[in-house]
Amino acid sequence: MTRLSSAVFAEFLGTFILVFIGTGGIVANDVTGGLISHAGVASAFGLAVLTMIYAIGDISGAHINPAVTIAFWLAGRFPLRRVPVYIASQLVGALAGSALILVLFPVHGTLGATAPSGISLGSAALLEVTLTFILMFVIIHVAEGAKEKGLMAGVAVGGTVAMAALIAGPLSGASMNPARSFGPAILSGHIEGLWVYLIAPVVGAALAVLSCRLFREDCCSSNKEVAHGRAD
């Protein structure tokens, strides 16, 4: 298996695990009458991201999020030719994770799909832009090139995901990830408002890349890994 094939499979598997664990926590919380709790669901998402960074960070960079992949490209840290295949593998991984949830819980209505609750769709969009901005701001400062790997990245990024989910999960779903929203929405048929969760995270991540130049001159410049074709 080539390096690119390994990276693509890692992105598929990492996104599959993220969606299965995270949305599985939502569904399990529903069917057990709240036994897992909102804090438990937020922790599940954060821990899933943290463990995937440790598991596949050296292989693919552990993007497991189309918005992150696009942001790394905008930052000059990731080659454009690999963006489509990374995003495709993430979306397929999300569908596979939701498919397994559907098999396990066939009568559950939403499969953990994201949707605004108590706020308007516009407010949900703004919230998702803001949350993803914060997430990518953290990622861009702790990642090595286009790779999320190491103790610092795992704790910082996983902690940010859990923090955002704790605060905004009951409002917008705290997706911050087009793939995470895509899988359950498609398989549950709840695609109303899906466009917000596909677009807002990309906007937020892009804004984080632009803002990073205020803190580090080399933050968004071309990277040796990209220049030599080694960014997986």
N, CA and C atoms as a LAMMPS dump frame, in Angstrom:
ITEM: TIMESTEP
0
ITEM: NUMBER OF ATOMS
696
ITEM: BOX BOUNDS ff ff ff
-5.0000000000000000e+02 5.0000000000000000e+02
-5.0000000000000000e+02 5.0000000000000000e+02
-5.0000000000000000e+02 5.0000000000000000e+02
ITEM: ATOMS id mol type element x y z
1 1 1 N 0.841 -1.191 0
2 1 2 C 0 0 0
3 1 3 C 0.878 1.243 0
4 2 1 N 0.596 2.18 -0.895
5 2 2 C 1.39 3.4 -0.976
6 2 3 C 1.109 4.31 0.215
7 3 1 N 1.973 5.315 0.379
8 3 2 C 1.787 6.265 1.476
9 3 3 C 0.453 6.99 1.352
10 4 1 N 0.104 7.398 0.12
11 4 2 C -1.17 8.099 -0.071
12 4 3 C -2.344 7.172 0.221
13 5 1 N -2.279 5.919 -0.237
14 5 2 C -3.362 4.969 0.029
15 5 3 C -3.541 4.75 1.522
16 6 1 N -2.426 4.634 2.229
17 6 2 C -2.496 4.457 3.687
18 6 3 C -3.136 5.671 4.346
19 7 1 N -2.774 6.871 3.875
20 7 2 C -3.327 8.102 4.446
21 7 3 C -4.819 8.192 4.182
22 8 1 N -5.227 7.859 2.958
23 8 2 C -6.647 7.918 2.609
24 8 3 C -7.448 6.925 3.442
25 9 1 N -6.929 5.718 3.596
26 9 2 C -7.633 4.726 4.417
27 9 3 C -7.691 5.167 5.875
28 10 1 N -6.607 5.782 6.347
29 10 2 C -6.594 6.279 7.729
30 10 3 C -7.651 7.355 7.933
31 11 1 N -7.817 8.243 6.95
32 11 2 C -8.852 9.276 7.051
33 11 3 C -10.248 8.659 7.041
34 12 1 N -10.447 7.651 6.209
35 12 2 C -11.724 6.934 6.206
36 12 3 C -11.994 6.315 7.577
37 13 1 N -11.022 5.576 8.079
38 13 2 C -11.217 4.866 9.344
39 13 3 C -11.348 5.839 10.509
40 14 1 N -10.539 6.885 10.509
41 14 2 C -10.611 7.858 11.593
42 14 3 C -11.952 8.571 11.637
43 15 1 N -12.488 8.935 10.474
44 15 2 C -13.787 9.604 10.435
45 15 3 C -14.904 8.635 10.788
46 16 1 N -14.77 7.401 10.342
47 16 2 C -15.732 6.364 10.728
48 16 3 C -15.81 6.243 12.251
49 17 1 N -14.659 6.157 12.897
50 17 2 C -14.633 6.001 14.354
51 17 3 C -15.192 7.238 15.048
52 18 1 N -14.82 8.419 14.555
53 18 2 C -15.342 9.657 15.145
54 18 3 C -16.862 9.7 15.093
55 19 1 N -17.428 9.411 13.931
56 19 2 C -18.883 9.464 13.776
57 19 3 C -19.558 8.353 14.567
58 20 1 N -18.987 7.172 14.523
59 20 2 C -19.591 6.054 15.257
60 20 3 C -19.597 6.315 16.76
61 21 1 N -18.486 6.754 17.295
62 21 2 C -18.4 7 18.735
63 21 3 C -19.209 8.236 19.133
64 22 1 N -19.035 9.33 18.411
65 22 2 C -19.704 10.575 18.782
66 22 3 C -21.204 10.526 18.62
67 23 1 N -21.671 10.207 17.416
68 23 2 C -23.124 10.145 17.216
69 23 3 C -23.71 8.914 17.893
70 24 1 N -22.895 7.875 18.03
71 24 2 C -23.359 6.71 18.789
72 24 3 C -23.642 7.069 20.234
73 25 1 N -22.831 7.993 20.777
74 25 2 C -23.091 8.453 22.137
75 25 3 C -24.405 9.195 22.242
76 26 1 N -24.715 9.994 21.215
77 26 2 C -26 10.708 21.2
78 26 3 C -27.16 9.726 21.173
79 27 1 N -27.073 8.757 20.273
80 27 2 C -28.154 7.776 20.132
81 27 3 C -28.284 6.933 21.39
82 28 1 N -27.158 6.479 21.926
83 28 2 C -27.199 5.669 23.149
84 28 3 C -27.781 6.464 24.31
85 29 1 N -27.475 7.754 24.372
86 29 2 C -28.043 8.599 25.414
87 29 3 C -29.563 8.692 25.274
88 30 1 N -30.028 8.77 24.022
89 30 2 C -31.47 8.835 23.781
90 30 3 C -32.171 7.545 24.207
91 31 1 N -31.615 6.418 23.817
92 31 2 C -32.308 5.138 24.06
93 31 3 C -32.185 4.685 25.514
94 32 1 N -31.229 5.253 26.268
95 32 2 C -31.088 4.89 27.68
96 32 3 C -31.709 5.927 28.598
97 33 1 N -32.442 6.878 28.037
98 33 2 C -33.099 7.88 28.861
99 33 3 C -32.155 8.857 29.515
100 34 1 N -31.055 9.178 28.851
101 34 2 C -30.12 10.17 29.374
102 34 3 C -29.036 9.62 30.259
103 35 1 N -28.81 8.314 30.205
104 35 2 C -27.815 7.694 31.087
105 35 3 C -26.406 8.215 30.817
106 36 1 N -26.1 8.486 29.565
107 36 2 C -24.755 8.952 29.224
108 36 3 C -24.583 10.421 29.579
109 37 1 N -25.597 11.223 29.387
110 37 2 C -25.641 12.653 29.713
111 37 3 C -24.999 13.499 28.621
112 38 1 N -25.339 14.774 28.646
113 38 2 C -24.777 15.7 27.67
114 38 3 C -23.263 15.791 27.816
115 39 1 N -22.777 15.837 29.054
116 39 2 C -21.337 15.897 29.273
117 39 3 C -20.65 14.646 28.746
118 40 1 N -21.317 13.52 28.875
119 40 2 C -20.757 12.271 28.373
120 40 3 C -20.647 12.271 26.862
121 41 1 N -21.657 12.805 26.196
122 41 2 C -21.626 12.877 24.734
123 41 3 C -20.505 13.813 24.276
124 42 1 N -20.391 14.966 24.921
125 42 2 C -19.325 15.906 24.575
126 42 3 C -17.955 15.26 24.776
127 43 1 N -17.812 14.516 25.855
128 43 2 C -16.547 13.825 26.122
129 43 3 C -16.26 12.764 25.071
130 44 1 N -17.311 12.086 24.61
131 44 2 C -17.134 11.056 23.589
132 44 3 C -16.547 11.65 22.318
133 45 1 N -17.078 12.793 21.886
134 45 2 C -16.544 13.449 20.689
135 45 3 C -15.092 13.88 20.908
136 46 1 N -14.827 14.507 22.047
137 46 2 C -13.47 14.966 22.323
138 46 3 C -12.466 13.832 22.415
139 47 1 N -12.854 12.755 23.089
140 47 2 C -11.959 11.61 23.236
141 47 3 C -11.746 10.886 21.907
142 48 1 N -12.785 10.846 21.084
143 48 2 C -12.637 10.218 19.767
144 48 3 C -11.603 10.971 18.934
145 49 1 N -11.679 12.292 18.949
146 49 2 C -10.705 13.095 18.207
147 49 3 C -9.308 12.908 18.792
148 50 1 N -9.197 12.976 20.108
149 50 2 C -7.897 12.832 20.769
150 50 3 C -7.239 11.5 20.417
151 51 1 N -7.992 10.418 20.522
152 51 2 C -7.399 9.1 20.261
153 51 3 C -7.059 8.911 18.788
154 52 1 N -7.843 9.489 17.891
155 52 2 C -7.525 9.373 16.469
156 52 3 C -6.259 10.153 16.118
157 53 1 N -6.021 11.274 16.785
158 53 2 C -4.778 12.005 16.562
159 53 3 C -3.586 11.148 16.953
160 54 1 N -3.685 10.456 18.086
161 54 2 C -2.604 9.578 18.504
162 54 3 C -2.467 8.369 17.579
163 55 1 N -3.589 7.867 17.085
164 55 2 C -3.565 6.635 16.292
165 55 3 C -3.11 6.858 14.854
166 56 1 N -3.597 7.919 14.21
167 56 2 C -3.326 8.084 12.779
168 56 3 C -2.652 9.416 12.441
169 57 1 N -2.264 10.179 13.448
170 57 2 C -1.636 11.465 13.183
171 57 3 C -0.382 11.353 12.33
172 58 1 N 0.422 10.326 12.558
173 58 2 C 1.644 10.133 11.784
174 58 3 C 1.371 9.563 10.399
175 59 1 N 0.172 9.031 10.183
176 59 2 C -0.144 8.394 8.907
177 59 3 C -0.78 9.388 7.937
178 60 1 N -1.837 10.049 8.394
179 60 2 C -2.575 10.947 7.504
180 60 3 C -2.625 12.382 7.987
181 61 1 N -2.224 12.608 9.227
182 61 2 C -2.381 13.923 9.829
183 61 3 C -3.619 14.035 10.68
184 62 1 N -4.472 12.997 10.633
185 62 2 C -5.701 12.96 11.446
186 62 3 C -6.56 14.191 11.241
187 63 1 N -6.788 14.542 9.976
188 63 2 C -7.703 15.649 9.699
189 63 3 C -9.12 15.266 10.109
190 64 1 N -9.589 14.135 9.633
191 64 2 C -10.935 13.566 9.85
192 64 3 C -12.045 14.629 9.798
193 65 1 N -11.833 15.62 8.935
194 65 2 C -12.737 16.757 8.865
195 65 3 C -12.435 17.526 7.57
196 66 1 N -13.371 17.577 6.622
197 66 2 C -13.116 18.305 5.376
198 66 3 C -12.722 19.764 5.584
199 67 1 N -13.298 20.416 6.586
200 67 2 C -12.958 21.817 6.841
201 67 3 C -11.495 21.968 7.23
202 68 1 N -10.977 21.016 7.977
203 68 2 C -9.564 21.047 8.375
204 68 3 C -8.662 20.818 7.168
205 69 1 N -9.032 19.859 6.331
206 69 2 C -8.246 19.593 5.122
207 69 3 C -8.187 20.825 4.226
208 70 1 N -9.329 21.457 4.002
209 70 2 C -9.368 22.66 3.17
210 70 3 C -8.544 23.78 3.81
211 71 1 N -8.638 23.921 5.118
212 71 2 C -7.896 24.973 5.81
213 71 3 C -6.392 24.752 5.711
214 72 1 N -5.933 23.512 5.832
215 72 2 C -4.504 23.233 5.686
216 72 3 C -4.031 23.563 4.272
217 73 1 N -4.886 23.313 3.282
218 73 2 C -4.529 23.703 1.909
219 73 3 C -4.445 25.226 1.785
220 74 1 N -5.426 25.928 2.332
221 74 2 C -5.401 27.387 2.285
222 74 3 C -4.172 27.95 2.989
223 75 1 N -3.706 27.241 4.008
224 75 2 C -2.531 27.688 4.753
225 75 3 C -1.226 27.347 4.038
226 76 1 N -1.313 26.66 2.9
227 76 2 C -0.114 26.286 2.184
228 76 3 C 0.61 25.108 2.774
229 77 1 N -0.093 24.349 3.606
230 77 2 C 0.535 23.212 4.273
231 77 3 C 0.147 21.861 3.663
232 78 1 N -0.76 21.86 2.703
233 78 2 C -1.287 20.618 2.169
234 78 3 C -1.512 20.771 0.672
235 79 1 N -1.096 19.812 -0.136
236 79 2 C -1.215 19.955 -1.596
237 79 3 C -2.653 19.831 -2.081
238 80 1 N -3.009 20.682 -3.023
239 80 2 C -4.366 20.712 -3.555
240 80 3 C -4.769 19.378 -4.168
241 81 1 N -3.838 18.684 -4.802
242 81 2 C -4.186 17.446 -5.487
243 81 3 C -4.702 16.369 -4.529
244 82 1 N -4.397 16.503 -3.24
245 82 2 C -4.839 15.497 -2.277
246 82 3 C -6.114 15.891 -1.534
247 83 1 N -6.538 17.13 -1.723
248 83 2 C -7.748 17.586 -1.027
249 83 3 C -8.984 16.775 -1.415
250 84 1 N -9.283 16.57 -2.707
251 84 2 C -10.506 15.825 -3.063
252 84 3 C -10.545 14.41 -2.517
253 85 1 N -9.419 13.694 -2.58
254 85 2 C -9.433 12.301 -2.128
255 85 3 C -9.535 12.227 -0.608
256 86 1 N -8.948 13.172 0.091
257 86 2 C -9.1 13.221 1.552
258 86 3 C -10.561 13.46 1.923
259 87 1 N -11.177 14.459 1.276
260 87 2 C -12.566 14.778 1.6
261 87 3 C -13.485 13.609 1.259
262 88 1 N -13.249 12.969 0.125
263 88 2 C -14.071 11.82 -0.257
264 88 3 C -13.969 10.709 0.778
265 89 1 N -12.759 10.426 1.242
266 89 2 C -12.585 9.362 2.234
267 89 3 C -13.251 9.724 3.552
268 90 1 N -13.224 10.997 3.93
269 90 2 C -13.882 11.436 5.16
270 90 3 C -15.396 11.303 5.065
271 91 1 N -15.961 11.693 3.935
272 91 2 C -17.414 11.591 3.756
273 91 3 C -17.867 10.133 3.734
274 92 1 N -17.11 9.279 3.06
275 92 2 C -17.463 7.856 3.026
276 92 3 C -17.32 7.241 4.413
277 93 1 N -16.279 7.64 5.143
278 93 2 C -16.115 7.152 6.512
279 93 3 C -17.266 7.559 7.406
280 94 1 N -17.742 8.795 7.233
281 94 2 C -18.886 9.272 8.017
282 94 3 C -20.144 8.478 7.681
283 95 1 N -20.353 8.199 6.405
284 95 2 C -21.506 7.392 5.996
285 95 3 C -21.419 5.989 6.578
286 96 1 N -20.221 5.424 6.597
287 96 2 C -20.052 4.08 7.154
288 96 3 C -20.334 4.071 8.659
289 97 1 N -19.87 5.109 9.354
290 97 2 C -20.14 5.193 10.786
291 97 3 C -21.619 5.308 11.077
292 98 1 N -22.319 6.13 10.299
293 98 2 C -23.765 6.277 10.483
294 98 3 C -24.512 5.018 10.067
295 99 1 N -23.999 4.314 9.063
296 99 2 C -24.64 3.066 8.631
297 99 3 C -24.608 2.027 9.746
298 100 1 N -23.49 1.957 10.461
299 100 2 C -23.407 1.013 11.574
300 100 3 C -24.362 1.409 12.698
301 101 1 N -24.481 2.701 12.972
302 101 2 C -25.45 3.166 13.97
303 101 3 C -26.862 2.79 13.541
304 102 1 N -27.153 2.92 12.259
305 102 2 C -28.477 2.567 11.744
306 102 3 C -28.76 1.087 11.914
307 103 1 N -27.762 0.255 11.703
308 103 2 C -27.929 -1.193 11.904
309 103 3 C -28.194 -1.501 13.368
310 104 1 N -27.476 -0.832 14.244
311 104 2 C -27.624 -1.094 15.684
312 104 3 C -28.903 -0.505 16.257
313 105 1 N -29.325 0.645 15.736
314 105 2 C -30.506 1.342 16.261
315 105 3 C -31.439 1.705 15.105
316 106 1 N -32.054 0.724 14.47
317 106 2 C -32.846 0.984 13.255
318 106 3 C -34.081 1.848 13.474
319 107 1 N -34.56 1.934 14.708
320 107 2 C -35.777 2.717 14.945
321 107 3 C -35.472 4.144 15.403
322 108 1 N -34.196 4.476 15.567
323 108 2 C -33.858 5.829 15.989
324 108 3 C -34.051 6.781 14.821
325 109 1 N -34.648 7.92 15.076
326 109 2 C -35.044 8.811 13.988
327 109 3 C -33.934 9.591 13.323
328 110 1 N -33.021 10.172 14.088
329 110 2 C -32.069 11.124 13.514
330 110 3 C -30.643 10.601 13.392
331 111 1 N -30.315 9.518 14.085
332 111 2 C -28.953 8.962 14.072
333 111 3 C -27.907 9.971 14.545
334 112 1 N -28.34 10.918 15.361
335 112 2 C -27.405 11.926 15.872
336 112 3 C -27.138 13.055 14.918
337 113 1 N -28.045 13.292 13.968
338 113 2 C -27.865 14.382 13.004
339 113 3 C -27.883 15.732 13.71
340 114 1 N -27.159 16.695 13.162
341 114 2 C -27.109 18.03 13.749
342 114 3 C -28.261 18.889 13.228
343 115 1 N -28.824 19.687 14.129
344 115 2 C -29.912 20.6 13.769
345 115 3 C -30.014 21.665 14.861
346 116 1 N -30.416 22.882 14.501
347 116 2 C -30.579 23.923 15.522
348 116 3 C -31.67 23.556 16.515
349 117 1 N -31.467 23.946 17.759
350 117 2 C -32.46 23.703 18.798
351 117 3 C -32.559 24.95 19.669
352 118 1 N -33.693 25.642 19.572
353 118 2 C -33.893 26.846 20.36
354 118 3 C -33.268 28.085 19.756
355 119 1 N -32.619 27.952 18.603
356 119 2 C -32.044 29.092 17.912
357 119 3 C -32.391 28.987 16.435
358 120 1 N -32.271 30.088 15.723
359 120 2 C -32.592 30.094 14.295
360 120 3 C -31.476 29.431 13.495
361 121 1 N -31.772 29.132 12.243
362 121 2 C -30.769 28.541 11.369
363 121 3 C -29.602 29.51 11.161
364 122 1 N -29.916 30.797 11.057
365 122 2 C -28.86 31.791 10.92
366 122 3 C -27.958 31.851 12.135
367 123 1 N -28.566 31.766 13.322
368 123 2 C -27.77 31.765 14.552
369 123 3 C -26.911 30.515 14.641
370 124 1 N -27.476 29.383 14.2
371 124 2 C -26.709 28.135 14.192
372 124 3 C -25.51 28.249 13.255
373 125 1 N -25.717 28.906 12.102
374 125 2 C -24.623 29.093 11.15
375 125 3 C -23.513 29.94 11.762
376 126 1 N -23.89 31.033 12.412
377 126 2 C -22.897 31.897 13.041
378 126 3 C -22.16 31.163 14.155
379 127 1 N -22.9 30.373 14.91
380 127 2 C -22.286 29.616 15.995
381 127 3 C -21.295 28.59 15.446
382 128 1 N -21.661 27.902 14.365
383 128 2 C -20.768 26.909 13.775
384 128 3 C -19.522 27.555 13.168
385 129 1 N -19.684 28.733 12.575
386 129 2 C -18.525 29.466 12.065
387 129 3 C -17.576 29.798 13.214
388 130 1 N -18.134 30.285 14.309
389 130 2 C -17.323 30.694 15.456
390 130 3 C -16.62 29.504 16.09
391 131 1 N -17.357 28.428 16.305
392 131 2 C -16.77 27.242 16.93
393 131 3 C -15.663 26.652 16.072
394 132 1 N -15.893 26.591 14.764
395 132 2 C -14.868 26.023 13.89
396 132 3 C -13.662 26.934 13.792
397 133 1 N -13.905 28.246 13.851
398 133 2 C -12.792 29.195 13.91
399 133 3 C -11.902 28.883 15.116
400 134 1 N -12.526 28.695 16.266
401 134 2 C -11.763 28.392 17.491
402 134 3 C -11.016 27.075 17.341
403 135 1 N -11.706 26.058 16.817
404 135 2 C -11.08 24.751 16.652
405 135 3 C -9.88 24.824 15.713
406 136 1 N -10.063 25.458 14.547
407 136 2 C -8.96 25.527 13.589
408 136 3 C -7.855 26.428 14.077
409 137 1 N -8.194 27.453 14.838
410 137 2 C -7.178 28.321 15.429
411 137 3 C -6.25 27.504 16.321
412 138 1 N -6.831 26.609 17.096
413 138 2 C -6.022 25.734 17.953
414 138 3 C -5.198 24.772 17.092
415 139 1 N -5.859 24.139 16.117
416 139 2 C -5.174 23.148 15.282
417 139 3 C -3.979 23.746 14.564
418 140 1 N -4.157 24.909 13.964
419 140 2 C -3.107 25.501 13.143
420 140 3 C -1.879 25.851 13.969
421 141 1 N -2.074 26.052 15.27
422 141 2 C -0.954 26.43 16.128
423 141 3 C -0.287 25.238 16.81
424 142 1 N -0.939 24.092 16.834
425 142 2 C -0.314 22.933 17.487
426 142 3 C 0.083 21.846 16.496
427 143 1 N -0.402 21.933 15.254
428 143 2 C -0.08 20.914 14.26
429 143 3 C 1.34 21.095 13.74
430 144 1 N 1.917 20 13.278
431 144 2 C 3.208 20.024 12.609
432 144 3 C 2.944 19.945 11.112
433 145 1 N 3.106 21.063 10.414
434 145 2 C 2.756 21.087 8.997
435 145 3 C 1.264 20.882 8.841
436 146 1 N 0.893 19.829 8.108
437 146 2 C -0.516 19.494 7.922
438 146 3 C -0.915 18.295 8.761
439 147 1 N -0.126 18.017 9.79
440 147 2 C -0.39 16.831 10.596
441 147 3 C -0.71 17.185 12.04
442 148 1 N -1.839 16.682 12.506
443 148 2 C -2.185 16.76 13.918
444 148 3 C -1.614 15.514 14.561
445 149 1 N -0.569 15.675 15.342
446 149 2 C 0.051 14.513 15.973
447 149 3 C 0.781 14.963 17.222
448 150 1 N 0.996 14.024 18.131
449 150 2 C 1.741 14.315 19.339
450 150 3 C 0.855 14.642 20.522
451 151 1 N 1.477 14.664 21.695
452 151 2 C 0.745 14.884 22.947
453 151 3 C 0.035 16.227 22.947
454 152 1 N 0.713 17.279 22.521
455 152 2 C 0.125 18.612 22.543
456 152 3 C -1.1 18.691 21.645
457 153 1 N -1.004 18.191 20.428
458 153 2 C -2.122 18.269 19.493
459 153 3 C -3.304 17.453 19.984
460 154 1 N -3.047 16.26 20.468
461 154 2 C -4.146 15.408 20.916
462 154 3 C -4.95 16.039 22.038
463 155 1 N -4.263 16.516 23.052
464 155 2 C -4.947 17.117 24.198
465 155 3 C -5.619 18.426 23.813
466 156 1 N -4.908 19.282 23.079
467 156 2 C -5.444 20.595 22.729
468 156 3 C -6.648 20.487 21.805
469 157 1 N -6.536 19.684 20.746
470 157 2 C -7.625 19.586 19.782
471 157 3 C -8.796 18.802 20.354
472 158 1 N -8.527 17.677 20.986
473 158 2 C -9.61 16.913 21.611
474 158 3 C -10.313 17.711 22.686
475 159 1 N -9.54 18.465 23.465
476 159 2 C -10.139 19.302 24.501
477 159 3 C -10.999 20.404 23.928
478 160 1 N -10.573 20.977 22.81
479 160 2 C -11.356 22.029 22.165
480 160 3 C -12.676 21.488 21.65
481 161 1 N -12.641 20.306 21.035
482 161 2 C -13.875 19.682 20.549
483 161 3 C -14.839 19.42 21.699
484 162 1 N -14.327 18.873 22.798
485 162 2 C -15.183 18.596 23.953
486 162 3 C -15.743 19.885 24.551
487 163 1 N -14.923 20.9 24.66
488 163 2 C -15.349 22.193 25.2
489 163 3 C -16.474 22.788 24.362
490 164 1 N -16.292 22.788 23.051
491 164 2 C -17.311 23.348 22.164
492 164 3 C -18.603 22.55 22.245
493 165 1 N -18.479 21.224 22.309
494 165 2 C -19.67 20.377 22.393
495 165 3 C -20.416 20.581 23.705
496 166 1 N -19.682 20.8 24.78
497 166 2 C -20.324 21.05 26.075
498 166 3 C -21.163 22.32 26.033
499 167 1 N -20.619 23.359 25.412
500 167 2 C -21.287 24.654 25.406
501 167 3 C -22.384 24.737 24.358
502 168 1 N -22.094 24.288 23.147
503 168 2 C -22.993 24.536 22.014
504 168 3 C -23.711 23.304 21.495
505 169 1 N -23.39 22.146 22.022
506 169 2 C -24.06 20.936 21.557
507 169 3 C -25.577 21.017 21.589
508 170 1 N -26.166 21.501 22.683
509 170 2 C -27.632 21.574 22.743
510 170 3 C -28.231 22.664 21.841
511 171 1 N -27.407 23.541 21.294
512 171 2 C -27.911 24.652 20.483
513 171 3 C -27.81 24.376 18.99
514 172 1 N -26.59 24.125 18.511
515 172 2 C -26.389 23.901 17.078
516 172 3 C -25.934 22.486 16.761
517 173 1 N -25.601 21.724 17.798
518 173 2 C -25.034 20.407 17.596
519 173 3 C -23.524 20.422 17.664
520 174 1 N -22.927 21.614 17.6
521 174 2 C -21.467 21.766 17.675
522 174 3 C -20.769 20.805 16.721
523 175 1 N -21.176 20.842 15.47
524 175 2 C -20.601 19.933 14.483
525 175 3 C -19.145 20.263 14.191
526 176 1 N -18.897 21.466 13.656
527 176 2 C -17.549 21.916 13.289
528 176 3 C -16.913 21.017 12.235
529 177 1 N -17.709 20.151 11.627
530 177 2 C -17.167 19.113 10.748
531 177 3 C -18.221 18.716 9.722
532 178 1 N -18.07 19.086 8.456
533 178 2 C -19.066 18.72 7.45
534 178 3 C -19.32 17.22 7.352
535 179 1 N -18.277 16.409 7.503
536 179 2 C -18.454 14.957 7.403
537 179 3 C -19.297 14.429 8.553
538 180 1 N -19.045 14.946 9.765
539 180 2 C -19.804 14.494 10.939
540 180 3 C -21.303 14.747 10.76
541 181 1 N -21.656 15.86 10.121
542 181 2 C -23.068 16.174 9.887
543 181 3 C -23.621 15.448 8.666
544 182 1 N -22.769 15.238 7.663
545 182 2 C -23.192 14.629 6.407
546 182 3 C -23.69 13.197 6.588
547 183 1 N -22.946 12.376 7.292
548 183 2 C -23.291 10.967 7.431
549 183 3 C -24.669 10.723 8.02
550 184 1 N -24.916 11.183 9.247
551 184 2 C -26.233 10.933 9.844
552 184 3 C -27.376 11.63 9.122
553 185 1 N -27.123 12.801 8.54
554 185 2 C -28.189 13.515 7.823
555 185 3 C -28.642 12.729 6.6
556 186 1 N -27.693 12.218 5.839
557 186 2 C -28.027 11.491 4.621
558 186 3 C -28.748 10.19 4.943
559 187 1 N -28.249 9.432 5.899
560 187 2 C -28.833 8.123 6.179
561 187 3 C -30.132 8.21 6.974
562 188 1 N -30.337 9.298 7.717
563 188 2 C -31.592 9.46 8.45
564 188 3 C -32.643 10.181 7.624
565 189 1 N -32.223 10.849 6.546
566 189 2 C -33.144 11.624 5.72
567 189 3 C -33.411 13.013 6.248
568 190 1 N -32.758 13.399 7.344
569 190 2 C -32.945 14.729 7.931
570 190 3 C -31.911 15.686 7.336
571 191 1 N -32.162 16.103 6.109
572 191 2 C -31.197 16.952 5.412
573 191 3 C -31.579 18.432 5.466
574 192 1 N -32.676 18.759 6.136
575 192 2 C -33.062 20.16 6.255
576 192 3 C -31.984 20.919 7.049
577 193 1 N -31.508 21.994 6.469
578 193 2 C -30.462 22.773 7.128
579 193 3 C -29.067 22.184 7.012
580 194 1 N -28.931 21.08 6.287
581 194 2 C -27.612 20.442 6.184
582 194 3 C -26.586 21.384 5.571
583 195 1 N -27.034 22.231 4.654
584 195 2 C -26.112 23.139 3.976
585 195 3 C -25.344 24.007 4.971
586 196 1 N -25.995 24.369 6.068
587 196 2 C -25.315 25.177 7.087
588 196 3 C -24.112 24.436 7.644
589 197 1 N -24.285 23.147 7.902
590 197 2 C -23.229 22.352 8.519
591 197 3 C -22.163 21.915 7.522
592 198 1 N -22.433 22.094 6.243
593 198 2 C -21.427 21.84 5.221
594 198 3 C -20.594 23.085 4.939
595 199 1 N -21.226 24.254 5.005
596 199 2 C -20.559 25.498 4.618
597 199 3 C -19.933 26.229 5.803
598 200 1 N -20.682 26.359 6.904
599 200 2 C -20.21 27.164 8.041
600 200 3 C -18.862 26.703 8.59
601 201 1 N -18.633 25.395 8.773
602 201 2 C -17.315 24.983 9.271
603 201 3 C -16.172 25.365 8.338
604 202 1 N -16.396 25.286 7.041
605 202 2 C -15.349 25.66 6.084
606 202 3 C -15.037 27.148 6.198
607 203 1 N -16.082 27.965 6.328
608 203 2 C -15.886 29.407 6.499
609 203 3 C -15.107 29.692 7.779
610 204 1 N -15.504 29.068 8.873
611 204 2 C -14.828 29.282 10.145
612 204 3 C -13.37 28.871 10.106
613 205 1 N -13.097 27.715 9.49
614 205 2 C -11.712 27.237 9.397
615 205 3 C -10.871 28.157 8.528
616 206 1 N -11.45 28.644 7.436
617 206 2 C -10.728 29.563 6.553
618 206 3 C -10.396 30.868 7.273
619 207 1 N -11.328 31.373 8.063
620 207 2 C -11.076 32.604 8.82
621 207 3 C -9.951 32.401 9.839
622 208 1 N -9.88 31.206 10.411
623 208 2 C -8.808 30.915 11.367
624 208 3 C -7.447 30.938 10.69
625 209 1 N -7.392 30.419 9.469
626 209 2 C -6.138 30.448 8.712
627 209 3 C -5.72 31.887 8.438
628 210 1 N -6.674 32.734 8.057
629 210 2 C -6.357 34.139 7.803
630 210 3 C -5.867 34.831 9.071
631 211 1 N -6.484 34.514 10.181
632 211 2 C -6.125 35.186 11.43
633 211 3 C -4.77 34.771 11.958
634 212 1 N -4.313 33.59 11.57
635 212 2 C -3.068 33.091 12.159
636 212 3 C -1.871 33.949 11.774
637 213 1 N -1.961 34.676 10.68
638 213 2 C -0.855 35.532 10.258
639 213 3 C -0.596 36.667 11.252
640 214 1 N -1.588 36.953 12.081
641 214 2 C -1.414 38.002 13.08
642 214 3 C -0.508 37.55 14.22
643 215 1 N -0.335 36.245 14.347
644 215 2 C 0.414 35.705 15.48
645 215 3 C 1.775 35.138 15.084
646 216 1 N 1.824 34.501 13.891
647 216 2 C 3.069 33.895 13.44
648 216 3 C 3.234 34.136 11.94
649 217 1 N 4.353 34.697 11.557
650 217 2 C 4.568 34.996 10.149
651 217 3 C 4.634 33.737 9.3
652 218 1 N 5.157 32.655 9.881
653 218 2 C 5.307 31.417 9.122
654 218 3 C 4.116 30.48 9.268
655 219 1 N 3.072 30.938 9.948
656 219 2 C 1.948 30.063 10.265
657 219 3 C 1.234 29.579 9.012
658 220 1 N 1.096 30.423 8.038
659 220 2 C 0.34 30.079 6.843
660 220 3 C 1.188 30.194 5.591
661 221 1 N 2.449 29.884 5.706
662 221 2 C 3.322 29.903 4.533
663 221 3 C 3.568 28.49 4.065
664 222 1 N 4.073 28.342 2.851
665 222 2 C 4.344 27.026 2.307
666 222 3 C 5.306 26.283 3.218
667 223 1 N 5.078 25.02 3.348
668 223 2 C 5.769 24.197 4.313
669 223 3 C 6.662 23.192 3.599
670 224 1 N 7.754 22.766 4.206
671 224 2 C 8.671 21.835 3.553
672 224 3 C 7.985 20.544 3.152
673 225 1 N 7.061 20.081 3.965
674 225 2 C 6.363 18.843 3.635
675 225 3 C 5.619 18.987 2.32
676 226 1 N 4.969 20.148 2.111
677 226 2 C 4.232 20.381 0.871
678 226 3 C 5.201 20.547 -0.294
679 227 1 N 6.248 21.311 -0.047
680 227 2 C 7.212 21.588 -1.113
681 227 3 C 7.862 20.321 -1.653
682 228 1 N 8.05 19.344 -0.773
683 228 2 C 8.682 18.096 -1.194
684 228 3 C 7.68 16.978 -1.425
685 229 1 N 6.376 17.324 -1.39
686 229 2 C 5.363 16.338 -1.701
687 229 3 C 5.148 15.288 -0.644
688 230 1 N 5.456 15.598 0.616
689 230 2 C 5.349 14.589 1.653
690 230 3 C 4.154 14.81 2.567
691 231 1 N 3.347 15.812 2.324
692 231 2 C 2.208 16.077 3.208
693 231 3 C 1.105 15.075 2.938
694 232 1 N 0.878 14.199 3.871
695 232 2 C -0.179 13.203 3.733
696 232 3 C -1.412 13.629 4.489
